Amino acid sequence: MPRPTKEIIRLATELGEKTPEQYVPEDRATFSEFREAVNFGLIRCAERDEDGTWRVNAWFKKCILAGFRLGQNCESDGFTRTSFFDKQTLPTQTIHLTSKVRIVPGGTSIRDGVYVGQGVILMPPSYINIGAYVGEDTMIDSHALVGSCAQIGSRVHLSAAAQIGGVLEPAGALPVIIEDDVMIGGNCGIYEGAIIRRRAVIGSGVVMNGSTKIYDVVNAKIYTREGDVPLTVPEGAVVIPGTRPLDHPFGREHGLSISAPVIVKYRDEKTDAKTALEEALR
């Protein structure tokens, strides 16, 4: 009989606090239970409170780090029957027809210890790393990456070559959060715990991290990371790549500029029509 979720959390927390010399053979079984609980969405790296604040479960990431230390390199077969060499504690996840996930052939990999909701479509090649959460009816396009512990909502579209950064250390650092109904354009990069609120649209080529400033020309505001408050793209914002002059004598002399994502509008019916997921592909 499976353990209650609270018991798995307790065991995972204890495992994450151990040092390598304290490990015992039963710890691998605990880590396997932990991965299974993540697969079923019973536990996750970060959770959203009623006020919209996201909080990280540091014990979750500490347990994953313990899983790396517990494992030794071995030869395994992924679900695509391609051999690989990695820690035996970090296998690929077995996906069945009953999972109601569509994986198009061509080289996609999903670690065990990832929640993949029903109706998700994975185009090749794409990769989802351990600890991540991918909500229902999301599409992950070709060459897209969902990094370790990243949280992807429902009905999200990660376009081709989008990179959603992962984070395991420090354990208390918030992972990248992509809320429901977000559109991430091709060749985007979202890193360092940025939060993209629901229904936002990130245009192709936008890159943002903890040091990025986002310029909202609609509301005449600048969004930045402030201490422990992560960089946050507002709900429904439409962000495109922009530039701003480099405020330095050498920069002014040579006409240099640096990247500056710009909010040019907020989502409307016209935006919805352009960003709708293609139902024919389902």
C-alpha positions as CSV (number, residue, x, y, z in Angstrom):
1,M,0.0,0.0,0.0
2,P,1.5,3.5,-0.9
3,R,2.5,5.7,1.9
4,P,0.5,8.8,2.8
5,T,1.8,12.0,1.2
6,K,2.8,13.4,4.6
7,E,4.9,10.4,5.3
8,I,6.7,10.7,1.9
9,I,7.4,14.4,2.6
10,R,8.8,13.5,6.1
11,L,11.0,10.8,4.6
12,A,12.1,13.0,1.7
13,T,13.0,15.8,4.2
14,E,15.1,13.5,6.3
15,L,16.8,12.1,3.2
16,G,17.7,15.6,2.0
17,E,19.3,16.5,5.4
18,K,21.6,13.5,5.4
19,T,25.3,13.6,4.5
20,P,26.6,10.9,2.2
21,E,28.2,9.0,5.0
22,Q,24.8,8.6,6.6
23,Y,23.1,7.0,3.6
24,V,21.7,3.5,4.0
25,P,20.4,1.1,1.3
26,E,16.8,1.9,2.1
27,D,17.4,5.6,1.1
28,R,17.3,4.6,-2.6
29,A,13.8,3.1,-2.0
30,T,12.8,6.4,-0.3
31,F,14.0,8.3,-3.3
32,S,12.1,6.1,-5.7
33,E,8.9,6.7,-3.6
34,F,9.6,10.4,-3.8
35,R,9.9,10.3,-7.6
36,E,6.7,8.4,-7.9
37,A,4.8,10.9,-5.7
38,V,6.1,13.7,-8.0
39,N,5.0,11.7,-11.1
40,F,1.4,11.7,-9.7
41,G,1.5,15.3,-8.7
42,L,1.1,14.6,-5.0
43,I,4.1,16.7,-4.2
44,R,5.8,19.6,-6.1
45,C,8.7,21.9,-5.8
46,A,6.7,25.2,-5.5
47,E,3.1,25.9,-4.6
48,R,0.9,29.0,-5.2
49,D,-0.9,30.5,-2.2
50,E,-4.4,32.0,-2.4
51,D,-2.9,35.5,-2.6
52,G,-0.9,34.6,-5.7
53,T,2.4,34.3,-3.9
54,W,4.6,31.3,-4.9
55,R,6.6,29.6,-2.2
56,V,9.4,27.0,-2.7
57,N,9.6,23.7,-0.8
58,A,13.4,23.6,0.0
59,W,13.1,20.0,1.2
60,F,12.0,19.0,-2.3
61,K,15.2,20.2,-3.9
62,K,17.4,18.9,-1.1
63,C,15.9,15.4,-1.7
64,I,16.7,15.6,-5.5
65,L,20.3,16.6,-4.7
66,A,20.5,13.5,-2.4
67,G,19.3,11.4,-5.2
68,F,22.2,12.5,-7.3
69,R,24.6,11.6,-4.6
70,L,22.9,8.2,-4.0
71,G,23.4,7.1,-7.6
72,Q,26.2,5.6,-9.6
73,N,26.6,5.7,-13.3
74,C,25.0,2.8,-15.1
75,E,23.8,1.9,-18.6
76,S,20.0,2.1,-19.1
77,D,17.4,2.2,-21.8
78,G,15.1,5.2,-22.0
79,F,11.4,4.8,-23.1
80,T,12.6,5.5,-26.7
81,R,15.0,2.4,-26.3
82,T,18.0,4.6,-26.7
83,S,20.9,3.7,-24.4
84,F,22.3,6.3,-22.1
85,F,24.7,6.4,-19.1
86,D,23.6,8.2,-16.0
87,K,22.9,7.7,-12.3
88,Q,20.7,4.7,-11.7
89,T,18.6,6.8,-9.2
90,L,17.6,9.2,-12.1
91,P,16.0,7.0,-14.8
92,T,13.6,8.2,-17.5
93,Q,9.9,8.1,-16.7
94,T,7.8,5.4,-18.2
95,I,4.9,6.8,-20.1
96,H,1.9,4.6,-21.0
97,L,-1.1,5.1,-23.3
98,T,-3.3,5.5,-20.2
99,S,-1.1,8.6,-19.2
100,K,-2.9,10.4,-22.1
101,V,0.3,12.2,-23.0
102,R,1.3,12.5,-26.7
103,I,5.0,12.1,-27.4
104,V,5.9,12.6,-31.0
105,P,8.9,10.4,-32.2
106,G,12.2,12.0,-32.5
107,G,14.3,12.0,-29.3
108,T,12.3,13.5,-26.4
109,S,13.3,12.5,-22.8
110,I,11.5,12.9,-19.5
111,R,13.1,12.2,-16.2
112,D,11.3,10.1,-13.7
113,G,10.2,12.5,-10.9
114,V,8.3,14.9,-13.2
115,Y,4.6,15.6,-13.3
116,V,3.2,15.6,-16.8
117,G,-0.5,16.3,-17.0
118,Q,-3.0,14.7,-19.3
119,G,-3.3,16.2,-22.7
120,V,0.3,17.4,-22.8
121,I,2.0,17.2,-26.3
122,L,5.8,16.8,-26.6
123,M,7.3,17.6,-29.9
124,P,10.8,16.2,-30.7
125,P,13.4,16.7,-29.4
126,S,12.4,18.2,-26.1
127,Y,13.6,17.5,-22.5
128,I,12.0,17.8,-19.1
129,N,14.3,17.5,-16.1
130,I,13.6,16.0,-12.7
131,G,11.4,17.9,-10.3
132,A,9.5,19.8,-13.0
133,Y,5.7,20.2,-13.2
134,V,3.9,20.5,-16.5
135,G,0.1,21.1,-16.3
136,E,-2.7,19.7,-18.4
137,D,-3.0,20.4,-22.2
138,T,0.4,22.2,-22.4
139,M,2.4,21.9,-25.6
140,I,6.2,21.7,-25.5
141,D,7.6,22.3,-28.9
142,S,10.7,21.1,-30.6
143,H,14.1,21.8,-29.0
144,A,12.4,23.2,-25.9
145,L,13.8,22.6,-22.4
146,V,12.0,22.5,-19.1
147,G,14.7,22.7,-16.4
148,S,14.8,21.0,-13.1
149,C,12.0,22.0,-10.8
150,A,10.5,24.5,-13.2
151,Q,6.7,24.9,-12.8
152,I,4.7,25.1,-16.0
153,G,0.9,25.6,-15.8
154,S,-2.0,24.3,-17.9
155,R,-2.6,25.2,-21.5
156,V,0.8,26.8,-21.9
157,H,2.6,26.8,-25.2
158,L,6.4,26.6,-25.1
159,S,7.4,27.3,-28.7
160,A,10.4,25.9,-30.5
161,A,13.7,26.3,-28.8
162,A,12.2,28.0,-25.7
163,Q,14.5,27.5,-22.7
164,I,12.9,27.4,-19.2
165,G,15.8,27.4,-16.7
166,G,16.1,25.0,-13.8
167,V,17.5,25.5,-10.3
168,L,18.5,23.0,-7.6
169,E,20.8,25.2,-5.6
170,P,20.4,27.1,-3.5
171,A,17.6,25.0,-2.2
172,G,15.5,28.0,-1.1
173,A,15.6,29.7,-4.5
174,L,12.3,29.9,-6.3
175,P,12.3,28.0,-9.7
176,V,11.0,29.6,-12.9
177,I,7.2,29.8,-12.7
178,I,5.0,29.8,-15.9
179,E,1.4,30.2,-14.9
180,D,-1.7,29.0,-16.8
181,D,-2.5,30.0,-20.4
182,V,0.9,31.6,-21.1
183,M,2.4,31.7,-24.6
184,I,6.2,31.5,-24.7
185,G,7.6,32.4,-28.2
186,G,10.3,30.7,-30.1
187,N,13.9,31.1,-28.9
188,C,12.9,32.6,-25.6
189,G,14.9,32.1,-22.4
190,I,13.3,32.4,-19.0
191,Y,15.8,32.0,-16.1
192,E,16.6,32.6,-12.4
193,G,13.2,32.2,-10.8
194,A,11.3,34.7,-13.0
195,I,7.5,34.4,-12.7
196,I,5.3,34.7,-15.8
197,R,1.7,35.4,-14.7
198,R,-1.3,33.8,-16.3
199,R,-2.3,34.7,-19.9
200,A,1.0,36.6,-20.5
201,V,2.5,36.4,-24.0
202,I,6.3,36.4,-24.3
203,G,7.3,37.3,-27.9
204,S,9.9,35.4,-29.8
205,G,13.5,36.1,-28.8
206,V,12.8,37.6,-25.3
207,V,15.4,36.6,-22.7
208,M,15.0,37.4,-19.0
209,N,16.7,36.6,-15.8
210,G,17.1,37.9,-12.3
211,S,18.9,41.0,-13.5
212,T,16.5,42.0,-16.3
213,K,14.5,45.1,-16.3
214,I,11.1,45.0,-18.1
215,Y,9.7,48.3,-19.4
216,D,5.9,48.6,-19.3
217,V,5.1,51.4,-21.8
218,V,1.4,50.9,-21.2
219,N,1.6,51.8,-17.5
220,A,4.9,53.7,-17.5
221,K,6.4,51.2,-15.0
222,I,9.7,49.2,-14.7
223,Y,9.6,45.7,-13.3
224,T,12.8,44.3,-11.7
225,R,13.7,41.7,-9.1
226,E,13.6,43.4,-5.6
227,G,15.5,41.4,-3.0
228,D,13.6,38.2,-2.4
229,V,10.7,39.3,-4.7
230,P,11.3,37.7,-8.1
231,L,11.1,39.4,-11.5
232,T,7.4,39.1,-12.4
233,V,5.7,39.6,-15.7
234,P,2.1,40.9,-15.0
235,E,-1.0,38.9,-15.9
236,G,-1.9,39.3,-19.6
237,A,1.1,41.3,-20.5
238,V,2.5,41.1,-24.1
239,V,6.3,41.3,-24.0
240,I,8.5,41.8,-27.0
241,P,12.3,42.2,-27.4
242,G,13.5,45.7,-27.1
243,T,16.7,47.7,-26.4
244,R,17.8,50.6,-24.4
245,P,20.9,52.8,-24.7
246,L,24.0,51.8,-22.7
247,D,24.4,54.7,-20.3
248,H,28.2,54.8,-20.3
249,P,30.6,57.2,-22.1
250,F,32.1,54.4,-24.2
251,G,28.6,53.1,-24.9
252,R,27.3,56.5,-26.0
253,E,30.3,57.1,-28.1
254,H,29.8,53.9,-30.1
255,G,26.0,53.9,-30.0
256,L,25.7,50.7,-28.0
257,S,22.5,49.3,-26.5
258,I,21.5,46.4,-24.3
259,S,18.5,44.1,-24.3
260,A,15.3,45.5,-22.7
261,P,12.1,43.5,-22.9
262,V,9.1,45.8,-23.4
263,I,5.4,45.4,-22.5
264,V,3.7,46.9,-25.5
265,K,0.1,46.0,-24.7
266,Y,-2.1,43.7,-22.6
267,R,-3.8,40.7,-24.0
268,D,-7.1,41.2,-25.9
269,E,-9.2,39.2,-28.3
270,K,-6.9,39.8,-31.2
271,T,-4.0,38.4,-29.2
272,D,-6.0,35.4,-28.1
273,A,-6.7,34.6,-31.8
274,K,-3.1,34.8,-32.7
275,T,-1.8,32.6,-29.8
276,A,-4.6,29.9,-29.7
277,L,-3.2,26.4,-29.7
278,E,-4.0,24.7,-32.9
279,E,-6.7,22.2,-32.1
280,A,-6.1,20.3,-35.3
281,L,-2.7,19.2,-33.9
282,R,-4.5,17.4,-31.1
